[in-house]
């Protein structure tokens, strides 16, 4: 859940709705806009005509509303099947399916599995066994059908934005433009980082759209809805150069300022002719997972990049007028304090190379092995996760347990069981000094004078590495409330 002003197109629901409407009809209720999602859902169901209810759920703040609406449906309409999909039931399938208010769980992509499941409801139970990506209950047993191959189907139509009422209410004023829209062109990522939910869901698979489809979709947004900029939610926008060139040509033609996820190695491998297209397309910012300055750690998490590539891409982006938004994972379970301080120094080196680089700091919170893609389970095992007392970390067994503050924070990469209070405070203080010294360009709310003042106040602390207990910056932040991209995004 997010604030109404931060709501973006619910792309997953739009794709599912488009798939369902080929065979019947569907209704979208977006909890980011319809704040009384429980009441709105029950009122819609009272009108009748629904064969089932599907709920998309992620770990973190989204999980509690998903539980609440599921429980309310089960109580009021006990015979209505409830289907969970999205990241949470994909990563924690048995945890989701063990809940009495979840009847089915769809793992991974749902555009084919969900219509097939709805067609199978009311038929003999054997009809469920051939639905790829479906997990279901057979008495007291859980049945997990084989995974479904991912696809980027195209019915030749744009998404059914009209189902959202006025789709223009999802357009936001950002540093990219006055009417920024969210869009997803490709799905998946060919890399298999051990910490990443995308790798766990897609298993190293990726598919890019045809250039004609991208042009059709973006042209609709630009000319029909008045969109003037795009935030791509692709898991990894830049893939192999030869496959990207047709897409970059479309972007260069439309000249919509844009933001995307990217990899350092992919950007470094682009030729000058492709960078010319990137500049013409008006790419403003690329979110790059740097993760760590440790080559050994990057190998352990199967990142596939090197620390020197992070430094190189910061300089490359500077030369091409693109702001690199570099994310780091601090406080790993081993060498926790050393790796964290090493990361702080590496961030300083990056800022000296490219002062415009934006830095996002997360806590390293790896997935349990059981949540990794079936191709990767048991491979490249890391060291056992231990808490502060040396006891094995035990992950929650129910959705309700995952809503507890410490586990919601874990899911959001904001805390981990092996952090001491001193290190937790050290990380918080470093981030406070860093973001005050270099306020994000994404902050459209704070007045320029306030950001300049905070930057001046933080200068001496940053220069002399005096991060501890920045009381004056904490006090000033209560008044200015600088934007935190790791929490609110664009």
VENNOR-V737741 format. One record per helix or strand of 2 or more residues. SS is the DSSP state (helix for helix, strand for strand). FROM is the first residue (numbers start at 0). LEN is the number of residues. Records with the same first field share a line. If there is no record, write none. Layout:
# VENNOR-V737741
SS: FROM-LEN ; FROM-LEN
This chain:
# VENNOR-V737741
helix: 3-3 ; 10-10 ; 36-10 ; 60-16 ; 86-5 ; 92-5 ; 112-8 ; 124-4 ; 160-4 ; 166-4 ; 196-6 ; 210-14 ; 240-14 ; 263-5 ; 271-10 ; 294-6 ; 306-13 ; 335-18 ; 368-3 ; 398-4 ; 404-7 ; 420-17 ; 447-16 ; 470-10 ; 484-4
strand: 51-5 ; 80-5 ; 103-3 ; 133-5 ; 140-4 ; 179-4 ; 186-2 ; 205-2 ; 228-4 ; 256-6 ; 282-9 ; 322-8 ; 357-6
